[in-house]
Structure formats: structure tokens, C-alpha cells
Amino acid sequence: MSHANVSGAERAAMLTHRRQASEHPPSVLVGREEFARMMEIRLSSFNNYSSKGLIGPTSRRIGRHYRWHRAEIEAWLARVGADGRLMDDSTWPAVWTSLQQ
């Protein structure tokens, strides 16, 4: 299912439902595979979007792997623009900073 036509509130509700349905609490840090699942896209698409700067949340390198904060991903996915697009890596960091204040 594509999230292009899903409102931010609907997406937040879906994420909340998924989190509550889980037997184990979700980890704070998320890898590429889990991030792609959260977006409901293939890993290859995620890698393509990431290489083009279309993934807004900032990754952290831990050893050889990149990780993202789950809370930041969820906030990012909940803020779809009027055109159905998510913020890219040039616009999202400022929004995320303002949300944390």
C-alpha cells in the first residue's frame, strides 16, 4: 500500500496500531530493513531514495551499520505534505529540531 494519499493523522494511527500489536517494545534505533518496512517499500527503493537525499531523518553510523531513531522516523512519516510527499534531507532536519524544542 502506498502512503502517498494517506493523511499524517492516518499514518500516525497506523504506526501506533503496529506498535501496540507488537509483542516486544520496538527498539529505539532502526536499521535500513526496518525503516523500509515502516515506509512499506522495498529495501532497494529505500536505498535508491536514500542515495538521492529523499530520506529526511538523519542516520547515525554505528560500526559498519547506519541506524535511525524510531521516534524521528515516525514523526517524519506523519508529516506528509499537501502534495503527498515527505520532506527530504534538506528540509526535514530543521523541522525535527523545532519539534524537539
Backbone bond lengths (Angstrom), bond angles and torsions (degrees), N, CA, C in turn:
res aa  C-N    CA-C-N  psi(-1)  N-CA   C-N-CA  omega(-1)  CA-C   N-CA-C  phi
1 M - - - 1.454 - - 1.518 108.84 -
2 S 1.307 117.66 131.62 1.455 122.53 178.14 1.522 109.84 -84.57
3 H 1.325 115.39 145.07 1.458 119.96 179.18 1.520 112.19 -98.48
4 A 1.330 117.62 10.40 1.454 120.15 -177.03 1.531 112.22 -61.51
5 N 1.325 117.70 -32.09 1.456 120.57 -176.61 1.525 112.71 -109.10
6 V 1.318 117.86 16.23 1.456 122.21 -179.08 1.518 108.41 -98.39
7 S 1.328 115.84 132.09 1.464 119.07 -179.76 1.521 109.96 -70.52
8 G 1.317 116.10 160.96 1.459 121.62 178.16 1.518 111.94 -58.81
9 A 1.330 117.08 -39.96 1.470 120.92 -179.95 1.522 110.67 -66.39
10 E 1.339 116.52 -40.78 1.461 119.86 178.82 1.525 110.80 -65.46
11 R 1.324 116.57 -41.07 1.460 120.76 179.40 1.526 110.41 -65.02
12 A 1.322 117.82 -42.43 1.463 121.34 178.15 1.523 110.22 -62.11
13 A 1.335 117.03 -39.77 1.463 120.90 178.55 1.524 110.77 -64.36
14 M 1.344 116.94 -40.33 1.464 120.18 178.50 1.520 110.51 -63.78
15 L 1.330 116.85 -43.52 1.454 120.31 -179.71 1.517 111.46 -65.02
16 T 1.338 116.64 -39.40 1.464 120.78 178.16 1.517 109.99 -63.67
17 H 1.333 117.17 -43.64 1.461 121.03 179.41 1.523 110.81 -61.52
18 R 1.323 117.46 -44.32 1.465 120.93 179.28 1.515 110.85 -61.57
19 R 1.313 116.21 -42.00 1.464 120.53 -178.80 1.522 110.22 -64.24
20 Q 1.328 117.82 -42.27 1.458 121.66 -179.30 1.519 111.26 -69.52
21 A 1.317 118.36 -29.80 1.457 122.01 -178.86 1.527 112.56 -75.94
22 S 1.301 117.02 -16.83 1.459 121.16 -178.24 1.518 111.03 -71.29
23 E 1.333 116.32 141.43 1.456 120.48 177.41 1.521 111.23 -73.88
24 H 1.304 116.61 -32.72 1.456 121.88 -177.81 1.521 109.28 -112.92
25 P 1.325 116.72 145.97 1.467 117.38 177.00 1.528 109.64 -62.31
26 P 1.321 117.18 142.62 1.462 119.66 -178.81 1.523 110.63 -67.92
27 S 1.312 115.15 148.02 1.454 118.72 177.78 1.529 109.03 -70.84
28 V 1.305 115.32 154.22 1.462 120.89 -179.40 1.523 110.13 -71.23
29 L 1.324 116.54 -38.11 1.459 121.24 -179.84 1.522 110.16 -102.88
30 V 1.322 115.57 141.40 1.459 122.60 -174.79 1.521 109.07 -123.95
31 G 1.330 116.12 137.31 1.460 121.57 175.30 1.519 111.67 -87.41
32 R 1.329 115.41 178.85 1.469 121.30 -177.79 1.522 112.83 -58.19
33 E 1.335 116.22 -43.30 1.455 119.82 -176.82 1.533 111.32 -62.91
34 E 1.342 116.12 -46.40 1.468 119.92 -179.95 1.530 110.90 -66.73
35 F 1.332 116.52 -39.62 1.464 120.53 178.10 1.530 109.18 -59.45
36 A 1.330 117.77 -46.01 1.466 121.42 178.86 1.530 110.36 -60.96
37 R 1.335 117.73 -40.78 1.473 120.84 177.73 1.529 110.68 -62.89
38 M 1.330 116.58 -40.40 1.462 119.96 179.22 1.531 110.97 -62.31
39 M 1.322 115.99 -34.13 1.462 120.61 178.51 1.532 111.83 -84.00
40 E 1.330 116.49 -9.57 1.455 123.33 -176.72 1.521 111.80 58.84
41 I 1.338 114.34 48.15 1.460 121.62 176.33 1.524 108.05 -132.88
42 R 1.303 116.38 165.55 1.462 121.67 176.71 1.519 109.90 -73.23
43 L 1.315 115.43 153.77 1.460 120.87 178.92 1.525 111.07 -59.99
44 S 1.329 117.07 -38.51 1.464 119.91 179.05 1.528 111.23 -62.56
45 S 1.328 116.88 -37.85 1.471 119.92 176.99 1.515 110.10 -67.22
46 F 1.338 116.29 -42.53 1.460 120.15 178.00 1.527 110.14 -58.04
47 N 1.326 116.74 -46.60 1.466 120.47 -179.81 1.523 111.17 -61.91
48 N 1.321 116.72 -39.13 1.459 121.51 178.02 1.529 110.73 -64.43
49 Y 1.333 116.69 -47.79 1.466 120.65 178.99 1.525 110.72 -61.73
50 S 1.312 115.64 -41.67 1.465 120.11 -179.42 1.525 111.10 -62.44
51 S 1.335 116.72 -43.87 1.468 120.26 -179.13 1.529 111.93 -66.26
52 K 1.341 117.24 -22.84 1.459 121.91 178.58 1.524 113.14 -93.55
53 G 1.348 116.85 2.58 1.464 120.22 178.95 1.517 114.20 77.78
54 L 1.340 117.13 22.52 1.454 120.61 -176.86 1.523 113.46 -93.65
55 I 1.320 117.59 -4.17 1.460 122.19 177.58 1.527 106.91 -95.35
56 G 1.333 116.57 113.76 1.456 121.22 -174.16 1.517 116.02 -69.62
57 P 1.345 118.12 -49.59 1.471 118.65 -177.13 1.522 112.45 -60.07
58 T 1.316 115.18 145.00 1.456 122.26 -178.08 1.522 110.29 -83.75
59 S 1.310 115.70 131.72 1.470 119.83 178.33 1.529 109.53 -86.29
60 R 1.329 114.31 157.61 1.458 122.12 173.79 1.510 106.63 -121.41
61 R 1.306 116.78 134.19 1.458 119.98 178.69 1.518 108.46 -88.28
62 I 1.325 115.48 125.00 1.455 121.90 177.69 1.521 105.66 -125.00
63 G 1.321 115.48 105.46 1.463 119.76 -173.23 1.515 109.61 65.23
64 R 1.328 116.23 -124.98 1.469 120.94 179.07 1.517 112.73 -92.41
65 H 1.323 117.27 -2.41 1.462 121.13 -172.00 1.530 112.21 -112.39
66 Y 1.318 114.37 152.46 1.455 121.02 174.77 1.513 108.22 -100.81
67 R 1.337 116.04 140.36 1.460 122.44 179.59 1.524 108.75 -134.18
68 W 1.333 115.37 152.74 1.450 122.95 178.05 1.523 108.13 -126.28
69 H 1.326 116.54 151.23 1.457 120.72 176.51 1.529 108.96 -78.41
70 R 1.330 115.78 126.83 1.464 122.20 -178.46 1.532 111.43 -55.37
71 A 1.329 117.53 -43.90 1.472 120.50 -178.36 1.529 111.17 -60.44
72 E 1.324 116.80 -38.42 1.455 120.09 178.91 1.528 110.76 -68.38
73 I 1.315 117.19 -40.53 1.473 120.67 177.76 1.526 110.16 -61.34
74 E 1.320 116.08 -47.03 1.463 120.04 -178.44 1.529 111.46 -62.80
75 A 1.330 116.34 -40.63 1.472 120.01 177.36 1.522 110.21 -64.15
76 W 1.315 117.06 -41.99 1.466 122.51 179.93 1.526 110.86 -63.51
77 L 1.327 117.18 -46.66 1.459 120.89 -179.30 1.530 112.12 -65.42
78 A 1.315 116.99 -26.94 1.463 121.06 -179.00 1.529 112.30 -79.50
79 R 1.311 118.05 -9.99 1.466 121.56 -176.27 1.528 111.79 -112.88
80 V 1.296 115.00 68.45 1.459 121.36 177.17 1.521 108.06 -81.11
81 G 1.319 116.73 136.45 1.458 120.81 178.85 1.522 111.83 -70.50
82 A 1.321 116.20 169.25 1.466 121.97 179.16 1.525 111.05 -59.70
83 D 1.334 116.26 -27.07 1.465 120.63 179.41 1.528 112.28 -86.41
84 G 1.352 117.57 3.99 1.456 121.34 178.78 1.509 114.53 85.56
85 R 1.321 116.61 4.67 1.463 120.28 -178.00 1.519 111.41 -100.41
86 L 1.317 114.04 154.83 1.464 121.52 174.90 1.518 109.19 -93.15
87 M 1.329 116.69 157.55 1.462 120.84 179.24 1.527 110.40 -72.20
88 D 1.322 115.38 142.90 1.464 119.76 -179.50 1.524 110.71 -88.84
89 D 1.341 115.47 -174.80 1.460 119.61 -175.21 1.528 113.78 -73.53
90 S 1.323 117.61 -5.83 1.470 118.91 176.09 1.530 111.85 -93.92
91 T 1.335 117.72 -22.47 1.465 120.12 -178.60 1.532 113.62 -107.15
92 W 1.321 118.11 -31.64 1.459 120.83 -175.20 1.527 114.81 -64.95
93 P 1.332 121.79 -44.01 1.472 120.07 -175.25 1.534 114.50 -53.13
94 A 1.310 118.03 -40.01 1.479 120.45 178.83 1.529 111.00 -66.68
95 V 1.326 116.86 -38.44 1.461 120.88 178.23 1.523 109.23 -66.01
96 W 1.320 118.25 -45.37 1.454 122.27 179.89 1.539 110.62 -61.02
97 T 1.312 117.13 -41.91 1.473 120.70 177.70 1.518 110.94 -60.74
98 S 1.334 116.55 -44.00 1.470 119.49 -179.99 1.530 112.14 -66.49
99 L 1.330 117.13 -32.39 1.461 120.55 178.94 1.532 112.02 -69.70
100 Q 1.299 116.95 -27.32 1.458 121.12 -178.14 1.521 112.92 -81.29
101 Q 1.320 117.21 -13.67 1.474 120.30 -177.44 1.488 111.99 -83.71
